[in-house]
Amino acid sequence: MSVVLGIDTSSTDLSVGIYNEDSPAASYSRYIGNSHAEHIAPVIGMMLGANGFSPETVERIAVATGPGSFTGLRIGIAFVKGFCIGNPVPVLPVSSLHILAHTAIHHAGRIIAAIDARNNDVFWAAFTVGHRRFNRLSDDAVSPSSRFYDALVESDIVVTDTVGYRKSTVFSNIPDYCTVLPVENNPLQRGLICASLGAEMTASPDVWCKPVDIHPNYLRRSAPEERLGATGGK
């Protein structure tokens, strides 16, 4: 038995998935806003127990490392490190943008996964997909919205995530020649996608890390850190 646990806390959802061997065993996704810390341990405990697994049966963990919610990412990765104290299994860092791109897995053409990074910036990356497997065309990046718009070309499929920010307008000027798929209207089992990617990569030892070596990929400093830097740390 090869059990892979997938965890994504990069958005306003808490999303957990389990793969057993090469097959999906369980999935849980729920909107919880900023309450990841209160829910992550009980949910994962429930998910494992309800499906006949124990923490000791988990052989690998795939976790979203960003970009996305600063707080959510910290909580998810901290949980993984704590979980692994007694069972130091290999951990796969997974791009939140790679996960988000799966919203368009049935579409042809170039797929742009984009997250509202606030302050009129966008986290984004480009992919293509064939036979349900993604090929990366660009690294994860953060750009001003104007530069993001300039990077779009005709027939792009743009998957957007505002991370629960209801006043978000950063995606309102995407050109009409693109197809826009807001993740809010296209529910995504992010944790299960993490687990599936982990199951696919079990034969690739170079991509797995020790739990202690997993860190959030914020792509930039948080707003408080930016303010602190602007004042010289005072």
C-alpha positions as CSV (number, residue, x, y, z in Angstrom):
1,M,0.0,0.0,0.0
2,S,1.4,3.4,-1.0
3,V,-0.7,6.2,0.6
4,V,-0.1,9.8,-0.6
5,L,-1.7,12.7,1.4
6,G,-2.4,15.9,-0.5
7,I,-2.9,19.2,1.3
8,D,-3.7,22.7,-0.2
9,T,-4.3,25.7,2.1
10,S,-3.3,28.3,-0.4
11,S,-6.8,29.7,-0.8
12,T,-9.9,30.2,1.2
13,D,-10.6,26.5,1.0
14,L,-9.2,23.8,3.1
15,S,-8.6,21.0,0.7
16,V,-7.3,17.5,1.5
17,G,-7.0,14.4,-0.8
18,I,-5.8,10.9,-0.4
19,Y,-4.4,8.6,-3.1
20,N,-3.9,4.9,-2.4
21,E,-1.5,3.3,-4.9
22,D,-2.6,4.9,-8.2
23,S,-6.2,5.5,-7.3
24,P,-8.1,8.4,-5.5
25,A,-9.3,7.2,-2.1
26,A,-10.9,10.3,-0.6
27,S,-11.3,14.1,-1.1
28,Y,-12.5,17.0,1.1
29,S,-12.8,20.6,0.2
30,R,-14.6,23.3,2.2
31,Y,-14.6,27.0,2.3
32,I,-13.3,28.1,5.7
33,G,-12.0,31.6,5.0
34,N,-9.1,32.3,7.3
35,S,-9.7,29.4,9.7
36,H,-7.2,26.9,8.4
37,A,-5.4,26.6,11.8
38,E,-8.6,25.5,13.7
39,H,-9.7,23.0,11.1
40,I,-6.6,21.4,9.4
41,A,-5.7,18.8,12.1
42,P,-9.3,17.6,12.8
43,V,-10.1,17.4,9.1
44,I,-7.0,15.4,8.2
45,G,-7.5,13.1,11.2
46,M,-11.1,12.5,10.2
47,M,-10.2,11.9,6.6
48,L,-7.6,9.3,7.4
49,G,-9.7,7.5,10.0
50,A,-12.9,7.5,8.0
51,N,-11.1,5.8,5.1
52,G,-9.2,3.2,7.1
53,F,-5.8,4.9,7.2
54,S,-3.7,6.0,10.2
55,P,-1.0,8.7,10.2
56,E,1.6,5.9,10.2
57,T,0.2,4.5,6.8
58,V,1.0,7.8,5.0
59,E,4.1,7.2,3.0
60,R,4.3,10.6,1.2
61,I,2.8,14.1,1.4
62,A,2.2,16.5,-1.4
63,V,1.6,20.1,-0.2
64,A,0.8,23.4,-2.0
65,T,3.6,25.8,-1.3
66,G,2.3,28.9,-3.0
67,P,1.9,31.4,-4.2
68,G,-1.4,32.3,-2.5
69,S,-2.7,33.2,0.9
70,F,0.3,34.0,3.1
71,T,-1.4,32.8,6.3
72,G,-2.9,29.7,4.7
73,L,0.4,28.6,3.3
74,R,2.2,29.0,6.6
75,I,-0.4,26.9,8.4
76,G,-0.4,24.1,5.8
77,I,3.3,23.8,5.7
78,A,3.7,24.1,9.5
79,F,1.1,21.3,9.8
80,V,3.1,19.1,7.4
81,K,6.3,19.6,9.4
82,G,4.6,18.8,12.6
83,F,2.9,15.7,11.1
84,C,6.3,14.4,10.0
85,I,8.0,14.7,13.4
86,G,7.1,11.1,14.2
87,N,7.0,9.9,10.6
88,P,9.5,11.8,8.5
89,V,8.1,10.9,5.1
90,P,9.2,12.6,1.8
91,V,7.3,15.7,0.9
92,L,6.5,17.1,-2.6
93,P,6.2,20.9,-2.9
94,V,3.5,21.7,-5.4
95,S,2.9,25.1,-7.1
96,S,-0.6,26.5,-6.3
97,L,-0.7,27.8,-9.9
98,H,-0.1,24.3,-11.2
99,I,-3.0,23.1,-9.1
100,L,-5.2,26.0,-10.2
101,A,-4.5,25.2,-13.9
102,H,-6.3,21.9,-13.5
103,T,-9.6,23.9,-13.7
104,A,-8.9,23.9,-17.5
105,I,-7.7,20.3,-17.8
106,H,-10.3,19.6,-20.5
107,H,-9.4,22.6,-22.6
108,A,-7.0,22.8,-25.5
109,G,-4.5,25.6,-26.0
110,R,-2.4,27.7,-23.6
111,I,-3.6,27.9,-20.0
112,I,-2.8,30.8,-17.8
113,A,-3.4,30.3,-14.1
114,A,-3.7,33.6,-12.3
115,I,-4.2,34.6,-8.6
116,D,-5.0,38.1,-7.3
117,A,-1.9,39.1,-5.5
118,R,-3.4,42.4,-4.2
119,N,-2.0,45.9,-4.8
120,N,-2.9,45.5,-8.5
121,D,-0.5,42.6,-9.0
122,V,-1.0,39.1,-10.3
123,F,0.6,35.8,-9.5
124,W,0.6,33.8,-12.7
125,A,2.1,31.0,-14.8
126,A,1.5,29.5,-18.3
127,F,0.9,25.8,-19.1
128,T,-0.3,23.5,-21.9
129,V,-2.1,20.3,-21.3
130,G,-2.3,17.1,-23.3
131,H,-3.6,13.7,-22.3
132,R,-4.5,15.2,-18.9
133,R,-0.8,16.0,-18.2
134,F,0.5,19.6,-17.8
135,N,3.6,21.1,-19.4
136,R,4.9,24.2,-17.9
137,L,5.7,27.1,-20.2
138,S,6.8,29.6,-17.6
139,D,8.0,29.9,-14.0
140,D,5.6,31.2,-11.4
141,A,5.8,35.0,-11.4
142,V,4.3,38.1,-9.9
143,S,3.6,41.0,-12.3
144,P,1.7,44.3,-12.3
145,S,-1.7,43.7,-13.8
146,S,-0.8,45.8,-16.9
147,R,2.2,43.5,-17.7
148,F,0.0,40.5,-17.0
149,Y,-2.5,41.7,-19.6
150,D,0.3,42.3,-22.1
151,A,1.4,38.7,-21.8
152,L,-2.0,37.3,-22.8
153,V,-2.6,36.2,-26.4
154,E,-5.6,35.2,-28.4
155,S,-7.3,32.0,-27.4
156,D,-5.6,31.8,-24.0
157,I,-7.7,30.1,-21.3
158,V,-7.3,32.2,-18.1
159,V,-8.1,30.5,-14.8
160,T,-8.5,33.2,-12.1
161,D,-8.6,33.0,-8.3
162,T,-9.3,36.1,-6.2
163,V,-8.7,34.1,-3.0
164,G,-12.0,35.2,-1.6
165,Y,-11.4,39.0,-2.1
166,R,-14.9,40.1,-3.0
167,K,-13.7,43.6,-4.1
168,S,-11.1,42.2,-6.5
169,T,-11.1,44.0,-9.9
170,V,-7.7,42.9,-11.1
171,F,-9.1,40.5,-13.6
172,S,-11.9,42.8,-15.0
173,N,-9.7,44.0,-17.9
174,I,-8.7,40.6,-19.3
175,P,-9.0,41.0,-23.1
176,D,-12.2,39.6,-24.8
177,Y,-10.1,37.3,-27.0
178,C,-9.4,35.1,-23.9
179,T,-11.7,32.6,-22.2
180,V,-11.9,33.3,-18.5
181,L,-12.7,30.5,-16.0
182,P,-13.1,32.0,-12.5
183,V,-12.4,29.2,-10.0
184,E,-15.3,30.4,-7.9
185,N,-17.6,29.1,-10.6
186,N,-15.6,26.0,-11.3
187,P,-15.1,24.1,-8.0
188,L,-11.6,22.5,-7.8
189,Q,-10.6,19.6,-5.5
190,R,-7.1,21.1,-4.8
191,G,-6.0,18.6,-2.2
192,L,-6.9,15.6,-4.4
193,I,-4.9,17.2,-7.2
194,C,-1.9,17.5,-4.9
195,A,-2.3,13.8,-4.0
196,S,-2.6,12.8,-7.6
197,L,0.6,14.7,-8.5
198,G,2.3,13.0,-5.6
199,A,1.2,9.6,-6.8
200,E,2.5,10.4,-10.3
201,M,5.9,11.4,-9.0
202,T,6.6,8.5,-6.6
203,A,9.2,7.1,-9.1
204,S,11.0,10.5,-9.3
205,P,13.1,10.8,-6.1
206,D,14.8,14.1,-7.1
207,V,11.6,16.1,-6.7
208,W,10.9,15.0,-3.1
209,C,12.2,16.9,-0.1
210,K,12.7,16.4,3.6
211,P,9.9,18.0,5.6
212,V,12.3,20.5,7.1
213,D,13.3,21.8,3.7
214,I,9.7,22.8,2.6
215,H,9.1,26.5,2.7
216,P,6.3,28.8,1.3
217,N,6.9,30.2,-2.1
218,Y,5.4,33.7,-1.5
219,L,7.1,35.3,-4.6
220,R,7.2,38.6,-2.7
221,R,7.0,40.0,0.8
222,S,3.7,40.3,2.6
223,A,2.1,43.8,3.0
224,P,3.3,44.1,6.7
225,E,6.8,43.2,5.5
226,E,6.6,45.7,2.7
227,R,5.5,48.4,5.1
228,L,8.3,47.5,7.5
229,G,10.9,47.6,4.7
230,A,9.6,51.1,3.7
231,T,10.2,52.4,7.2
232,G,13.6,50.9,7.5
233,G,12.4,48.3,10.1
234,K,11.3,51.0,12.5
